Amino acid sequence: MNIRRTTIKDVAEAAGVGVATVSRVLSGGSASPETRERVLNVATQLDYRPSALGRNLRQQRSGGIGLLLPDITDTFYGRLADGVLACARSAGEPVILGATGDDEEREAELIGMLLEQGVDRVIAVPSGDGESWAPTLRAGITTVFANRAAAGRDDVPSVLADDRAGVLTAVDYLTGLGHRRIAYLGGPGQEQRLSAFRRALGPLVDEDLIVLARGTRDSAYAAAAGLFQHRPDLTAMLAGGNLLGEAAVLAARELDLRVPRDLSLIMFDDVPWAELCSPPLTVIAQPARDIGYRAAELVLRAGARRPRGVLLPTELIVRGSCGPRGTSRSPR
């Protein structure tokens, strides 16, 4: 008879805490004395033994690369994964794929699972802060971040697109067309893009025109529609990703806003449907597949010397979704 092995999620549920808290306690991270004692007692009662954090860690590793992405249905992340898979295939390395949903607890759970399975290397688009990655790094797992960096983890190399240059080029383009009331529709993990947006606009920035959605289509649509309805004076928008751009297009259509006559729109990510819109969308293109490939190269080549991060260029592809600033719309 097979007896199911206790997982980190079982410990978290029995202790009444999150998976991230269990990971922190078991790896020696920060936690209150009461929480630490409760987690350790539950782990003992359930006979939880995280193999990858055990004494014989290196002997127990099974090899392979763990790949954690926010959303495997997103075209951008699909291309990033394709780059990782292409590089891993050439090196004969298997890849274990997990979707975090941009949720820190889910990310921590998947990190724990990868550790238990004994992977050698991890590539991730991080959802949580640097503390979530403490167990992985303490276990000696080679880690590389792709598309985003995690706050407080300067010791982990990252492969990033040049968000700052992309945002600056887009904002310069819009202000050159006469736009002054420019909105930003953002999502999880876009702190650098938002910071670049604020710097690029300078004194023109209007904090009421900055809206952040959660990592779902419903949340992105609600954020875009709410902004269009409450601020009929805005004339342009920068969407921080293709899911957000999709939401902006749908909300504008529902509210009878004409692009670009009523609203100029620029979106991060050049995905196939952007050219099929009417009019086709102007985009900030990122080299998604190259990001994945280079991240896999870094994680495979990492040895005694810490690999350096990589910054890849972005490109503004001008299509038909932007035009000169028109007159303000009246409230609908």
N, C-alpha and C positions, 0 to 999 in steps of 0.2 A: 504493500500500500504506500502511495506517495503522500508524504506530509508536506503541506505548503510551507515554504520558508517565510518567516516573519520579515516584513519589509519596513522601510523607514516610515511609510504612510501609516502602517499599523501602529507603530510607536506614537506617532503624532496624534492619531485619533484617540488612543487610549490615555494619553497624557493631557489631552485637551488643548494642544498647542498646534502651531503650524509646522509644516515639514521643514521650512527654513530654520525655525527655532531648534528643532531636533538636530539638524545638520550642524548648526553653530555649537550646540552643547557637546556633541560627540567629537567635534574637531577641535575643541578647546577654545571656541570663540566666546563672545560676550553673551551673558545671560544672568538674570538675577539668581541669587543662591537658592531661592525656593523653586524656581523653574528648573534650574540645573538638577536639583535633588529629585524632583518629580520625574523628569525625563530619564535620568539614570536609573531610578527605581523601576520605571515601566520597562525600559530596555532590558533590565536584568530579569524581570518577571516573564517577559515574552521571549527571553533567550535570543535577543536580536544581536546578530554578529555581522557587521558590515565588512565583508571580506576584503574589499579594496583598501580599507583603512587598517587592516590587520598587520601583524608584525612581518609577515612574509609577502608584503604587497607586490614586489616585483616578480616573485616567482608565480604569483597567482594571476597576473595579468594575461588576458587572452588576446590582446592586440586589437587592432582596428581603430577607427576614428568615430567618435560620437559627434553628430551634427544636430544642433538645436536651433530651430527657426521659429519665428512667431506664428507663421501661417503658411502651410505648404500649398494652399490653393492660390496664394498671391503670385501673380506672374513674375514679379521681381524676385521673390524668394525662390521660385521655381528655377529661374535662370541661375541664381547664385548657387543653388544646390547642384545644378548641372555642372557648373565649374568645379565644385568640390569633387563630385563623382568622377569627372573626367581625369582629374589629377590623381585621385586615389586609385582609380582603375589602372592607370599606367604604372603605379607603384605596387600593385597587387594587394592593396589594403581594402578590407571591407569597411562599409560605412553603416552606422546605426543612426537612423533618423528619428527625431522627436519634435513635436510641435508644442510650443509653450503657451500659445494664445496670448502672448505678452502679459502673462500672469506670473508674478514673482513666486507664489506658492507652487504653481505647476512647474516652473523652472527648477526650483529647489528639489522637488520630487524627482524630476528627470535626471538632475545632477546626481542624486543619490542612487538612482537606478544604474546610471553609467558607471559609477564607482563600484557598485556591487558586481556588475558584469565584467569588471576588470579591463576596461578599454585603456589603451596607451595614450590616446590623444583626444582632444576635444576642440571643435570649432563651434562657435556660438554667436548668434546675434543676441546679445544679453538683454534681458528684460528687467532684472533687478539691479540693485546696487552691488558694489564690489564685495560686500560681506557674504552674499550668496555663493560666491566663488571660492571662499576660504577653504572649504573641505577639499575641493579639487586641487587647489594649489598646494595645500599642506600634504596631500597624498602624492605629490610629485608628478601629477598628470600634466603633460605638455598642453597648454591652452593658448588658443589664438581667437581673438574677437574679430568678427566680420561685420561691416556696415555700421556698427556702433561700437563705442567703447563703454565700459562700465565705470561709473564714478568711483574714484579712489583706487583704481586698479591700473596705475601707470606701469606696474611691473609686468603687465600682460600685453604683448604686441597686438596691434590691431591693423586690419586692412580696411581702409576707409575711402569713400569718395570725397572729393574736396567740396563739402557742403557750403563752406563760407564763400568760395569763389562762385559757386552756382547761384546762391541766393543774391550775392552782390550784383551779378550780371543780370539776373531777372528783375531786381528792383530798379537798377539803372535803366533797363529797357522800358519798364512801366512808367517811371518818372519822366523819361524822355518823351513818352507819348502824352505827357501832361497830367498823369494821375497823381493825386495827392492823398486821397483817402483809400489806402490799400490795406486789405484785410489779410490775415494769415490764419489758415485752417490747419491745425497741427494734430499730432497723435503721439502715442507713447515713444519714448526714446529719441525725440527730436529736439532735445535741449540745445544742441549746437546750431541747428538750423534756425531755431527761434531767436537765439542770441545774435546770430548773424543778421537776421531780419531786422531786429531792433537797431543794431549798429548801422545797417545800410540806410535805414530811413532817418535815423537821427532825430532831429526835432519834429519831423513829420509823423513820427510813430504815434498811433492812437491805441492805447491799451484796450479800449472797448472793442476794437476791431480784431483782436487776437482771441481766438477760440480754440480750445483743445478738446478733442474727442477721445473716447476710449478706442481700443483697437477692434471695433466692430462696425459693420456697415450701417446698422441702425443708429448707433451713436454718432457716426460721421454725418449721416443724413440729417439727423435732428440738429446737430451743431450748425451745419451749413444753412439749413432752412431758417433756423432761428435768427442767425446773423443777417440773412437777406431781408427778413421781415422787420427786424428791429432797427436796422441801419440802412434805410433806403438811399442814404447819401453816399454809400461806398460805391466806387466805380471799378475797382480791380481786386483780384484775390490771388494769392499764392497758396496752393494746396501742397502740404508737405509730403504727400505720397500718392500712389495711384488709387488706392481705396478712397482716400479723401477727395481726390480729383473727381472720381466717379460719383461720389455723393454730391459734390458741388454741381456737377453737370445735371444730375437728376433733380436736385432741389431747384435749380434755376429754371429747368424746363417746367416743373410743376407750378412755379410761381410766374410763369410767362415772362421771364427775363431773357432778353435777346443777347446772345454772345456773338460778336463783341460790342454791339451797339449800347446795351445797358450795362454789360459786365465784361471786362477783360479778365481772362483766366489763364494762369500758368500753373503747371503741375510738375512735381518731381516724378521721375520715372517715365521712360519712353516705352510704353506697352502697346501691343498691336492695336487695341481698340482706339487709342488716342488719334490715330490717323483716320479712323472710320467715323469719328464724330462729325457733326455738321454745325459749325465749321471744324476742321481738324484742330486738335489742341497743340498749343505751344508748350514745350516741355523742357525740363532740365534733365537731360539724359545722364544716367549713371551706368558705368560698365559692370552690370550685375554679375555676369558670368566670370569676368576677369577678377572681380572681388573674391568670388568663391575659389577660383583656381589658385590665385596668389595666396589665399589663406591656407589652402591645403599644402601648397609648396612650403610655406613657413612652418606649419606644424609638423611636416614630414622631415624637414631639414634641421629642425631645432636640435641642438646638441649641447655641448658644454657651454657654448657662447650664446647669450641671449639674443634671439633674432630681433632685428629692427622692424618697426612698423612700416607700413606702405600707405602712401597717399596717392590715389588715382584721380585723374582729371574728370570734370563734368563738362557738359556741353549744352548750351542753350540752342534748341532747335525751334526756329520761328516758323509757325504755321499761321492759321487764320483766326485764332481765338483772342487776339489782342488788337485793339484799335485806339485811336485818339480819344481822350476823355470827352465824353458828351455832357449833356446837362444832367443834373441830379434827378433821380426818379422820385416821383411822389409816393408817399406811403400807400401800401396796398391793403 
